[in-house]
């Protein structure tokens, strides 16, 4: 049961990371302002880091 839950958590985390990366790239491509693109990239990077930490914490709890 715990292994199945871990696989679901990893899948959700991977999906969130992919979505954040696509959003950052799309925003940079659509935006004409370098400042806005840099700000979005920074926010996306923070979100990716946070999700990675969350997945690590969930993994530790399930052990």
PyMOL commands that set and color helices and strands:
alter all, ss='L'
color gray80, all
select helices_A, chain A and resi 2-30+34-62
alter helices_A, ss='H'
color red, helices_A
deselect
rebuild
show_as cartoon
